[in-house]
Amino acid sequence: MSAVFLVTVVLVAACLALIWVLGWASNTYDAITGKPQTVRRHVPWLRSMRAERVNYEREKHEVTALERMLVILVALVVVAFEVWFFFYSPSPIGPGPSKD
């Protein structure tokens, strides 16, 4: 059971480290390109029902370079998995019983 606990702790630490690295990379990119910090988003249930935020709804939300890079990487990983699964993976179902 200690091995399962160790794997869980390592996975959590790796995920937190990756989140920190991606946040740092995004902030560094924004600082280098001179992009201002994004406006805080309001969740739909906290928005006014009297149309006081009409300008907010019309603002253009750009996709950041980090978001674009992550989407492209996820798409490439999915395509690579599909190619491996359909063309290179061994069959999980054997050839069947022999008729000898």
Residue pairs with C-beta under 8 A, 6 or more apart in sequence:
22 66
22 70
25 66
26 64
26 65
26 66
29 35
29 64
29 65
29 66
30 37
30 64
35 64
39 59
42 53
42 56
47 53
